[in-house]
Amino acid sequence: MYLFGIGVKIYCVNYIVMKTQKNKLKIKKIVAISFIILVLVLMYSILAFFANAWPFNNSGLNKKSLESNEIKTNQIDLNKPTQEQIDAGKDIKKDATQSENDGDFDAFIIDITQKNDVLLINTLIQDITNEGVCKLTISDGSNQFETAVGISAMPTTSSCKDFGIVISRTGLKFGKWQFRLSVTIDEKTVFFETEKIIEKV
């Protein structure tokens, strides 16, 4: 019986030793595999860095950048401007210059009526004021006639006071007349030009 007990103890000790050795072998295998994977990752990283491969390349960003540049280039007109474009640019520049020099209101000749020897001229000023001066210059191409009146305010706009032009007193020849209206309010002046054929009655 004593010998049996000793045998059991020896068996148990051997079993524990063998199991411990197996566990150590498993741990060694895991460590070895992990080390190999780590070495492979490190080697790929070094190669990828020098070869400009993923993840060290910016191919996605570069592609987007190239597409963006291509779109911008396609939107730019590299051709020589046409005469129409040049003229349009000059008109814009001219309009901008006029807007800098003109007042913040507009004035118009809305009607020119000939009644026998008299011209009746109706005007409209897009401002409400009794202050200012309206100056009318009439030309037949060779000679000029000038007159000036004040401004009358209305509920929503204003107008030049009555221009009653006696044709026979202008000294102008019958035919096509040019009318130039200038309106000055608070030292700001705007202009309006039109023309009308004046006939002998």
KEKE-611999 format. One record per residue (C-alpha): residue in three letters; x, y, z; residue number from 0. Coordinates in pm, 1 decimal. Example, Ala and Ser with C-alpha at 12.3 -4.5 7.8 and 13.67 -1.06 7.14 Angstrom:
2
<pt><type>ALA</type><X>1230.0</X><Y>-450.0</Y><Z>780.0</Z><seq>0</seq></pt>
<pt><type>SER</type><X>1367.0</X><Y>-106.0</Y><Z>714.0</Z><seq>1</seq></pt>
end
This chain:
201
<pt><type>MET</type><X>0.0</X><Y>0.0</Y><Z>0.0</Z><seq>0</seq></pt>
<pt><type>TYR</type><X>282.8</X><Y>230.3</Y><Z>83.4</Z><seq>1</seq></pt>
<pt><type>LEU</type><X>448.1</X><Y>160.0</Y><Z>-249.8</Z><seq>2</seq></pt>
<pt><type>PHE</type><X>119.7</X><Y>231.6</Y><Z>-428.2</Z><seq>3</seq></pt>
<pt><type>GLY</type><X>100.1</X><Y>573.2</Y><Z>-266.7</Z><seq>4</seq></pt>
<pt><type>ILE</type><X>453.7</X><Y>651.2</Y><Z>-370.5</Z><seq>5</seq></pt>
<pt><type>GLY</type><X>372.3</X><Y>548.2</Y><Z>-727.3</Z><seq>6</seq></pt>
<pt><type>VAL</type><X>68.7</X><Y>776.6</Y><Z>-738.0</Z><seq>7</seq></pt>
<pt><type>LYS</type><X>275.7</X><Y>1068.6</Y><Z>-613.7</Z><seq>8</seq></pt>
<pt><type>ILE</type><X>543.2</X><Y>1006.7</Y><Z>-876.7</Z><seq>9</seq></pt>
<pt><type>TYR</type><X>278.4</X><Y>991.3</Y><Z>-1148.7</Z><seq>10</seq></pt>
<pt><type>CYS</type><X>122.9</X><Y>1317.0</Y><Z>-1034.2</Z><seq>11</seq></pt>
<pt><type>VAL</type><X>459.9</X><Y>1491.7</Y><Z>-1028.0</Z><seq>12</seq></pt>
<pt><type>ASN</type><X>541.8</X><Y>1368.5</Y><Z>-1378.2</Z><seq>13</seq></pt>
<pt><type>TYR</type><X>199.8</X><Y>1480.1</Y><Z>-1505.5</Z><seq>14</seq></pt>
<pt><type>ILE</type><X>245.1</X><Y>1827.8</Y><Z>-1362.2</Z><seq>15</seq></pt>
<pt><type>VAL</type><X>594.6</X><Y>1856.5</Y><Z>-1509.6</Z><seq>16</seq></pt>
<pt><type>MET</type><X>479.5</X><Y>1745.0</Y><Z>-1852.9</Z><seq>17</seq></pt>
<pt><type>LYS</type><X>182.1</X><Y>1986.8</Y><Z>-1852.0</Z><seq>18</seq></pt>
<pt><type>THR</type><X>409.3</X><Y>2271.4</Y><Z>-1749.1</Z><seq>19</seq></pt>
<pt><type>GLN</type><X>648.3</X><Y>2190.2</Y><Z>-2033.0</Z><seq>20</seq></pt>
<pt><type>LYS</type><X>358.9</X><Y>2182.2</Y><Z>-2283.9</Z><seq>21</seq></pt>
<pt><type>ASN</type><X>238.5</X><Y>2525.1</Y><Z>-2164.5</Z><seq>22</seq></pt>
<pt><type>LYS</type><X>588.1</X><Y>2662.8</Y><Z>-2200.6</Z><seq>23</seq></pt>
<pt><type>LEU</type><X>606.8</X><Y>2526.4</Y><Z>-2555.1</Z><seq>24</seq></pt>
<pt><type>LYS</type><X>272.1</X><Y>2696.2</Y><Z>-2643.2</Z><seq>25</seq></pt>
<pt><type>ILE</type><X>392.0</X><Y>3026.0</Y><Z>-2499.3</Z><seq>26</seq></pt>
<pt><type>LYS</type><X>717.3</X><Y>2997.8</Y><Z>-2693.0</Z><seq>27</seq></pt>
<pt><type>LYS</type><X>525.1</X><Y>2929.6</Y><Z>-3014.3</Z><seq>28</seq></pt>
<pt><type>ILE</type><X>297.8</X><Y>3231.5</Y><Z>-2957.8</Z><seq>29</seq></pt>
<pt><type>VAL</type><X>595.4</X><Y>3454.2</Y><Z>-2881.1</Z><seq>30</seq></pt>
<pt><type>ALA</type><X>780.2</X><Y>3327.2</Y><Z>-3190.3</Z><seq>31</seq></pt>
<pt><type>ILE</type><X>477.2</X><Y>3384.0</Y><Z>-3418.4</Z><seq>32</seq></pt>
<pt><type>SER</type><X>420.6</X><Y>3732.6</Y><Z>-3275.4</Z><seq>33</seq></pt>
<pt><type>PHE</type><X>786.5</X><Y>3818.0</Y><Z>-3324.9</Z><seq>34</seq></pt>
<pt><type>ILE</type><X>775.2</X><Y>3699.0</Y><Z>-3687.7</Z><seq>35</seq></pt>
<pt><type>ILE</type><X>460.8</X><Y>3906.8</Y><Z>-3756.9</Z><seq>36</seq></pt>
<pt><type>LEU</type><X>620.2</X><Y>4212.3</Y><Z>-3596.2</Z><seq>37</seq></pt>
<pt><type>VAL</type><X>934.1</X><Y>4170.3</Y><Z>-3806.8</Z><seq>38</seq></pt>
<pt><type>LEU</type><X>727.4</X><Y>4134.9</Y><Z>-4125.2</Z><seq>39</seq></pt>
<pt><type>VAL</type><X>522.9</X><Y>4447.8</Y><Z>-4046.7</Z><seq>40</seq></pt>
<pt><type>LEU</type><X>838.7</X><Y>4641.9</Y><Z>-3970.3</Z><seq>41</seq></pt>
<pt><type>MET</type><X>1003.6</X><Y>4526.0</Y><Z>-4293.6</Z><seq>42</seq></pt>
<pt><type>TYR</type><X>694.7</X><Y>4618.7</Y><Z>-4499.9</Z><seq>43</seq></pt>
<pt><type>SER</type><X>677.3</X><Y>4960.8</Y><Z>-4334.6</Z><seq>44</seq></pt>
<pt><type>ILE</type><X>1039.6</X><Y>5032.9</Y><Z>-4422.3</Z><seq>45</seq></pt>
<pt><type>LEU</type><X>994.1</X><Y>4915.4</Y><Z>-4782.0</Z><seq>46</seq></pt>
<pt><type>ALA</type><X>663.2</X><Y>5106.4</Y><Z>-4819.2</Z><seq>47</seq></pt>
<pt><type>PHE</type><X>819.5</X><Y>5424.9</Y><Z>-4689.6</Z><seq>48</seq></pt>
<pt><type>PHE</type><X>1102.6</X><Y>5420.1</Y><Z>-4943.0</Z><seq>49</seq></pt>
<pt><type>ALA</type><X>877.4</X><Y>5292.1</Y><Z>-5226.3</Z><seq>50</seq></pt>
<pt><type>ASN</type><X>608.1</X><Y>5553.7</Y><Z>-5152.6</Z><seq>51</seq></pt>
<pt><type>ALA</type><X>351.1</X><Y>5276.9</Y><Z>-5116.5</Z><seq>52</seq></pt>
<pt><type>TRP</type><X>48.3</X><Y>5255.0</Y><Z>-4888.7</Z><seq>53</seq></pt>
<pt><type>PRO</type><X>8.6</X><Y>5394.4</Y><Z>-4624.0</Z><seq>54</seq></pt>
<pt><type>PHE</type><X>279.8</X><Y>5652.7</Y><Z>-4696.8</Z><seq>55</seq></pt>
<pt><type>ASN</type><X>150.7</X><Y>5765.8</Y><Z>-5036.4</Z><seq>56</seq></pt>
<pt><type>ASN</type><X>-107.6</X><Y>6045.2</Y><Z>-5091.6</Z><seq>57</seq></pt>
<pt><type>SER</type><X>-256.2</X><Y>5898.2</Y><Z>-5406.9</Z><seq>58</seq></pt>
<pt><type>GLY</type><X>-612.1</X><Y>5977.9</Y><Z>-5297.2</Z><seq>59</seq></pt>
<pt><type>LEU</type><X>-530.6</X><Y>6337.1</Y><Z>-5210.9</Z><seq>60</seq></pt>
<pt><type>ASN</type><X>-317.0</X><Y>6381.6</Y><Z>-5520.8</Z><seq>61</seq></pt>
<pt><type>LYS</type><X>-597.8</X><Y>6249.9</Y><Z>-5738.3</Z><seq>62</seq></pt>
<pt><type>LYS</type><X>-847.7</X><Y>6492.2</Y><Z>-5587.3</Z><seq>63</seq></pt>
<pt><type>SER</type><X>-601.8</X><Y>6777.1</Y><Z>-5623.3</Z><seq>64</seq></pt>
<pt><type>LEU</type><X>-539.4</X><Y>6693.1</Y><Z>-5989.1</Z><seq>65</seq></pt>
<pt><type>GLU</type><X>-913.3</X><Y>6670.8</Y><Z>-6057.5</Z><seq>66</seq></pt>
<pt><type>SER</type><X>-969.1</X><Y>7007.4</Y><Z>-5886.6</Z><seq>67</seq></pt>
<pt><type>ASN</type><X>-691.8</X><Y>7170.5</Y><Z>-6088.5</Z><seq>68</seq></pt>
<pt><type>GLU</type><X>-832.0</X><Y>7018.7</Y><Z>-6407.8</Z><seq>69</seq></pt>
<pt><type>ILE</type><X>-1177.6</X><Y>7160.7</Y><Z>-6333.4</Z><seq>70</seq></pt>
<pt><type>LYS</type><X>-1033.8</X><Y>7505.8</Y><Z>-6263.1</Z><seq>71</seq></pt>
<pt><type>THR</type><X>-829.9</X><Y>7494.8</Y><Z>-6583.5</Z><seq>72</seq></pt>
<pt><type>ASN</type><X>-1133.8</X><Y>7394.6</Y><Z>-6786.3</Z><seq>73</seq></pt>
<pt><type>GLN</type><X>-1328.1</X><Y>7690.3</Y><Z>-6643.5</Z><seq>74</seq></pt>
<pt><type>ILE</type><X>-1068.7</X><Y>7945.1</Y><Z>-6755.4</Z><seq>75</seq></pt>
<pt><type>ASP</type><X>-1112.6</X><Y>8085.4</Y><Z>-7104.7</Z><seq>76</seq></pt>
<pt><type>LEU</type><X>-761.0</X><Y>8096.3</Y><Z>-7245.7</Z><seq>77</seq></pt>
<pt><type>ASN</type><X>-871.7</X><Y>8221.8</Y><Z>-7585.7</Z><seq>78</seq></pt>
<pt><type>LYS</type><X>-815.6</X><Y>8578.3</Y><Z>-7703.9</Z><seq>79</seq></pt>
<pt><type>PRO</type><X>-1116.3</X><Y>8798.8</Y><Z>-7610.9</Z><seq>80</seq></pt>
<pt><type>THR</type><X>-1357.7</X><Y>8877.7</Y><Z>-7891.3</Z><seq>81</seq></pt>
<pt><type>GLN</type><X>-1434.4</X><Y>9233.1</Y><Z>-8001.0</Z><seq>82</seq></pt>
<pt><type>GLU</type><X>-1778.1</X><Y>9196.7</Y><Z>-7841.3</Z><seq>83</seq></pt>
<pt><type>GLN</type><X>-1618.5</X><Y>9111.8</Y><Z>-7506.4</Z><seq>84</seq></pt>
<pt><type>ILE</type><X>-1380.2</X><Y>9408.4</Y><Z>-7538.3</Z><seq>85</seq></pt>
<pt><type>ASP</type><X>-1668.4</X><Y>9647.2</Y><Z>-7615.7</Z><seq>86</seq></pt>
<pt><type>ALA</type><X>-1871.4</X><Y>9509.1</Y><Z>-7325.2</Z><seq>87</seq></pt>
<pt><type>GLY</type><X>-1577.5</X><Y>9572.4</Y><Z>-7091.9</Z><seq>88</seq></pt>
<pt><type>LYS</type><X>-1548.9</X><Y>9930.4</Y><Z>-7215.3</Z><seq>89</seq></pt>
<pt><type>ASP</type><X>-1922.5</X><Y>9986.0</Y><Z>-7159.1</Z><seq>90</seq></pt>
<pt><type>ILE</type><X>-1897.7</X><Y>9850.7</Y><Z>-6805.2</Z><seq>91</seq></pt>
<pt><type>LYS</type><X>-1602.7</X><Y>10079.7</Y><Z>-6733.1</Z><seq>92</seq></pt>
<pt><type>LYS</type><X>-1791.4</X><Y>10375.6</Y><Z>-6879.8</Z><seq>93</seq></pt>
<pt><type>ASP</type><X>-2102.0</X><Y>10300.2</Y><Z>-6673.2</Z><seq>94</seq></pt>
<pt><type>ALA</type><X>-1891.6</X><Y>10265.7</Y><Z>-6358.5</Z><seq>95</seq></pt>
<pt><type>THR</type><X>-1727.9</X><Y>10604.7</Y><Z>-6423.7</Z><seq>96</seq></pt>
<pt><type>GLN</type><X>-2063.1</X><Y>10771.5</Y><Z>-6479.3</Z><seq>97</seq></pt>
<pt><type>SER</type><X>-2207.3</X><Y>10621.2</Y><Z>-6163.1</Z><seq>98</seq></pt>
<pt><type>GLU</type><X>-1917.5</X><Y>10766.5</Y><Z>-5965.5</Z><seq>99</seq></pt>
<pt><type>ASN</type><X>-1976.7</X><Y>11118.2</Y><Z>-6100.4</Z><seq>100</seq></pt>
<pt><type>ASP</type><X>-2358.7</X><Y>11124.5</Y><Z>-6104.1</Z><seq>101</seq></pt>
<pt><type>GLY</type><X>-2594.7</X><Y>11194.0</Y><Z>-5818.2</Z><seq>102</seq></pt>
<pt><type>ASP</type><X>-2803.1</X><Y>10938.7</Y><Z>-5630.4</Z><seq>103</seq></pt>
<pt><type>PHE</type><X>-3115.0</X><Y>11022.7</Y><Z>-5833.8</Z><seq>104</seq></pt>
<pt><type>ASP</type><X>-3226.3</X><Y>11013.4</Y><Z>-6199.6</Z><seq>105</seq></pt>
<pt><type>ALA</type><X>-3395.5</X><Y>11269.1</Y><Z>-6425.0</Z><seq>106</seq></pt>
<pt><type>PHE</type><X>-3579.0</X><Y>11218.9</Y><Z>-6754.0</Z><seq>107</seq></pt>
<pt><type>ILE</type><X>-3753.3</X><Y>11409.2</Y><Z>-7031.5</Z><seq>108</seq></pt>
<pt><type>ILE</type><X>-4075.0</X><Y>11209.8</Y><Z>-7055.8</Z><seq>109</seq></pt>
<pt><type>ASP</type><X>-4253.9</X><Y>11412.2</Y><Z>-7324.4</Z><seq>110</seq></pt>
<pt><type>ILE</type><X>-4190.9</X><Y>11687.8</Y><Z>-7580.8</Z><seq>111</seq></pt>
<pt><type>THR</type><X>-4503.3</X><Y>11830.4</Y><Z>-7737.2</Z><seq>112</seq></pt>
<pt><type>GLN</type><X>-4508.7</X><Y>12091.5</Y><Z>-8015.7</Z><seq>113</seq></pt>
<pt><type>LYS</type><X>-4808.7</X><Y>12321.2</Y><Z>-8020.5</Z><seq>114</seq></pt>
<pt><type>ASN</type><X>-4771.4</X><Y>12568.8</Y><Z>-8302.9</Z><seq>115</seq></pt>
<pt><type>ASP</type><X>-4477.3</X><Y>12791.0</Y><Z>-8203.4</Z><seq>116</seq></pt>
<pt><type>VAL</type><X>-4439.8</X><Y>12648.7</Y><Z>-7851.6</Z><seq>117</seq></pt>
<pt><type>LEU</type><X>-4260.8</X><Y>12341.6</Y><Z>-7716.2</Z><seq>118</seq></pt>
<pt><type>LEU</type><X>-4399.3</X><Y>12191.8</Y><Z>-7395.0</Z><seq>119</seq></pt>
<pt><type>ILE</type><X>-4139.8</X><Y>11974.2</Y><Z>-7219.1</Z><seq>120</seq></pt>
<pt><type>ASN</type><X>-4238.9</X><Y>11745.5</Y><Z>-6930.4</Z><seq>121</seq></pt>
<pt><type>THR</type><X>-3972.6</X><Y>11605.2</Y><Z>-6700.0</Z><seq>122</seq></pt>
<pt><type>LEU</type><X>-3946.3</X><Y>11358.3</Y><Z>-6412.7</Z><seq>123</seq></pt>
<pt><type>ILE</type><X>-3696.6</X><Y>11365.5</Y><Z>-6126.2</Z><seq>124</seq></pt>
<pt><type>GLN</type><X>-3673.0</X><Y>11060.1</Y><Z>-5902.0</Z><seq>125</seq></pt>
<pt><type>ASP</type><X>-3633.1</X><Y>11262.5</Y><Z>-5587.1</Z><seq>126</seq></pt>
<pt><type>ILE</type><X>-3862.8</X><Y>11475.1</Y><Z>-5370.0</Z><seq>127</seq></pt>
<pt><type>THR</type><X>-3730.4</X><Y>11828.6</Y><Z>-5337.2</Z><seq>128</seq></pt>
<pt><type>ASN</type><X>-3796.7</X><Y>12194.3</Y><Z>-5413.5</Z><seq>129</seq></pt>
<pt><type>GLU</type><X>-3426.9</X><Y>12269.4</Y><Z>-5420.8</Z><seq>130</seq></pt>
<pt><type>GLY</type><X>-3205.6</X><Y>12254.9</Y><Z>-5728.4</Z><seq>131</seq></pt>
<pt><type>VAL</type><X>-3183.6</X><Y>12373.2</Y><Z>-6087.0</Z><seq>132</seq></pt>
<pt><type>CYS</type><X>-3292.6</X><Y>12225.6</Y><Z>-6420.4</Z><seq>133</seq></pt>
<pt><type>LYS</type><X>-3092.3</X><Y>12338.0</Y><Z>-6722.9</Z><seq>134</seq></pt>
<pt><type>LEU</type><X>-3207.0</X><Y>12259.3</Y><Z>-7075.6</Z><seq>135</seq></pt>
<pt><type>THR</type><X>-2977.1</X><Y>12286.7</Y><Z>-7376.9</Z><seq>136</seq></pt>
<pt><type>ILE</type><X>-3127.5</X><Y>12254.0</Y><Z>-7724.7</Z><seq>137</seq></pt>
<pt><type>SER</type><X>-2916.8</X><Y>12219.7</Y><Z>-8039.4</Z><seq>138</seq></pt>
<pt><type>ASP</type><X>-2997.3</X><Y>12194.5</Y><Z>-8410.7</Z><seq>139</seq></pt>
<pt><type>GLY</type><X>-2645.7</X><Y>12072.3</Y><Z>-8486.8</Z><seq>140</seq></pt>
<pt><type>SER</type><X>-2507.9</X><Y>12420.6</Y><Z>-8552.3</Z><seq>141</seq></pt>
<pt><type>ASN</type><X>-2654.3</X><Y>12648.8</Y><Z>-8287.1</Z><seq>142</seq></pt>
<pt><type>GLN</type><X>-2762.8</X><Y>12612.8</Y><Z>-7926.5</Z><seq>143</seq></pt>
<pt><type>PHE</type><X>-3035.6</X><Y>12752.4</Y><Z>-7704.9</Z><seq>144</seq></pt>
<pt><type>GLU</type><X>-3022.1</X><Y>12734.1</Y><Z>-7326.5</Z><seq>145</seq></pt>
<pt><type>THR</type><X>-3271.9</X><Y>12796.7</Y><Z>-7051.0</Z><seq>146</seq></pt>
<pt><type>ALA</type><X>-3301.4</X><Y>12711.1</Y><Z>-6682.0</Z><seq>147</seq></pt>
<pt><type>VAL</type><X>-3585.0</X><Y>12670.1</Y><Z>-6431.5</Z><seq>148</seq></pt>
<pt><type>GLY</type><X>-3632.5</X><Y>12555.7</Y><Z>-6073.0</Z><seq>149</seq></pt>
<pt><type>ILE</type><X>-3769.9</X><Y>12227.5</Y><Z>-5935.6</Z><seq>150</seq></pt>
<pt><type>SER</type><X>-4120.9</X><Y>12154.0</Y><Z>-5805.2</Z><seq>151</seq></pt>
<pt><type>ALA</type><X>-4180.8</X><Y>11872.9</Y><Z>-5556.3</Z><seq>152</seq></pt>
<pt><type>MET</type><X>-4468.5</X><Y>11628.1</Y><Z>-5597.1</Z><seq>153</seq></pt>
<pt><type>PRO</type><X>-4596.3</X><Y>11357.8</Y><Z>-5356.7</Z><seq>154</seq></pt>
<pt><type>THR</type><X>-4353.7</X><Y>11085.8</Y><Z>-5471.3</Z><seq>155</seq></pt>
<pt><type>THR</type><X>-4126.0</X><Y>11254.1</Y><Z>-5726.1</Z><seq>156</seq></pt>
<pt><type>SER</type><X>-4032.0</X><Y>11599.9</Y><Z>-5853.9</Z><seq>157</seq></pt>
<pt><type>SER</type><X>-4020.3</X><Y>11777.0</Y><Z>-6188.4</Z><seq>158</seq></pt>
<pt><type>CYS</type><X>-3861.8</X><Y>12076.3</Y><Z>-6349.6</Z><seq>159</seq></pt>
<pt><type>LYS</type><X>-4087.6</X><Y>12380.7</Y><Z>-6350.2</Z><seq>160</seq></pt>
<pt><type>ASP</type><X>-4260.1</X><Y>12443.5</Y><Z>-6683.6</Z><seq>161</seq></pt>
<pt><type>PHE</type><X>-4032.3</X><Y>12459.3</Y><Z>-6983.9</Z><seq>162</seq></pt>
<pt><type>GLY</type><X>-4235.9</X><Y>12666.5</Y><Z>-7230.5</Z><seq>163</seq></pt>
<pt><type>ILE</type><X>-4002.0</X><Y>12716.5</Y><Z>-7526.0</Z><seq>164</seq></pt>
<pt><type>VAL</type><X>-4106.3</X><Y>12963.2</Y><Z>-7795.1</Z><seq>165</seq></pt>
<pt><type>ILE</type><X>-3960.8</X><Y>12810.1</Y><Z>-8109.6</Z><seq>166</seq></pt>
<pt><type>SER</type><X>-3926.0</X><Y>13136.6</Y><Z>-8301.7</Z><seq>167</seq></pt>
<pt><type>ARG</type><X>-3715.8</X><Y>13282.3</Y><Z>-8021.3</Z><seq>168</seq></pt>
<pt><type>THR</type><X>-3460.6</X><Y>13003.2</Y><Z>-8006.6</Z><seq>169</seq></pt>
<pt><type>GLY</type><X>-3288.9</X><Y>13099.0</Y><Z>-8332.8</Z><seq>170</seq></pt>
<pt><type>LEU</type><X>-3265.9</X><Y>12731.9</Y><Z>-8424.4</Z><seq>171</seq></pt>
<pt><type>LYS</type><X>-3341.7</X><Y>12579.2</Y><Z>-8763.3</Z><seq>172</seq></pt>
<pt><type>PHE</type><X>-3629.4</X><Y>12337.2</Y><Z>-8805.5</Z><seq>173</seq></pt>
<pt><type>GLY</type><X>-3541.3</X><Y>11971.4</Y><Z>-8825.5</Z><seq>174</seq></pt>
<pt><type>LYS</type><X>-3390.1</X><Y>11724.6</Y><Z>-8575.2</Z><seq>175</seq></pt>
<pt><type>TRP</type><X>-3315.1</X><Y>11890.6</Y><Z>-8242.6</Z><seq>176</seq></pt>
<pt><type>GLN</type><X>-3105.6</X><Y>11745.3</Y><Z>-7962.7</Z><seq>177</seq></pt>
<pt><type>PHE</type><X>-3228.3</X><Y>11805.6</Y><Z>-7607.7</Z><seq>178</seq></pt>
<pt><type>ARG</type><X>-2989.0</X><Y>11781.0</Y><Z>-7313.6</Z><seq>179</seq></pt>
<pt><type>LEU</type><X>-3133.3</X><Y>11809.4</Y><Z>-6963.9</Z><seq>180</seq></pt>
<pt><type>SER</type><X>-2908.6</X><Y>11858.2</Y><Z>-6662.3</Z><seq>181</seq></pt>
<pt><type>VAL</type><X>-3049.7</X><Y>11852.6</Y><Z>-6309.8</Z><seq>182</seq></pt>
<pt><type>THR</type><X>-2841.1</X><Y>11968.6</Y><Z>-6015.0</Z><seq>183</seq></pt>
<pt><type>ILE</type><X>-2948.4</X><Y>11894.1</Y><Z>-5657.0</Z><seq>184</seq></pt>
<pt><type>ASP</type><X>-2716.3</X><Y>11941.4</Y><Z>-5359.3</Z><seq>185</seq></pt>
<pt><type>GLU</type><X>-2420.5</X><Y>11994.9</Y><Z>-5593.3</Z><seq>186</seq></pt>
<pt><type>LYS</type><X>-2485.6</X><Y>11660.7</Y><Z>-5765.5</Z><seq>187</seq></pt>
<pt><type>THR</type><X>-2573.8</X><Y>11665.3</Y><Z>-6134.1</Z><seq>188</seq></pt>
<pt><type>VAL</type><X>-2736.3</X><Y>11408.3</Y><Z>-6362.0</Z><seq>189</seq></pt>
<pt><type>PHE</type><X>-2794.7</X><Y>11428.8</Y><Z>-6737.0</Z><seq>190</seq></pt>
<pt><type>PHE</type><X>-3052.3</X><Y>11304.9</Y><Z>-6984.6</Z><seq>191</seq></pt>
<pt><type>GLU</type><X>-3042.1</X><Y>11336.7</Y><Z>-7362.3</Z><seq>192</seq></pt>
<pt><type>THR</type><X>-3301.1</X><Y>11280.1</Y><Z>-7634.6</Z><seq>193</seq></pt>
<pt><type>GLU</type><X>-3398.6</X><Y>11420.4</Y><Z>-7972.7</Z><seq>194</seq></pt>
<pt><type>LYS</type><X>-3712.0</X><Y>11520.8</Y><Z>-8163.2</Z><seq>195</seq></pt>
<pt><type>ILE</type><X>-3793.7</X><Y>11650.6</Y><Z>-8509.8</Z><seq>196</seq></pt>
<pt><type>ILE</type><X>-3935.4</X><Y>12003.1</Y><Z>-8491.6</Z><seq>197</seq></pt>
<pt><type>GLU</type><X>-4144.3</X><Y>12101.8</Y><Z>-8791.6</Z><seq>198</seq></pt>
<pt><type>LYS</type><X>-4246.1</X><Y>12442.4</Y><Z>-8920.2</Z><seq>199</seq></pt>
<pt><type>VAL</type><X>-4616.8</X><Y>12494.5</Y><Z>-8861.7</Z><seq>200</seq></pt>
end
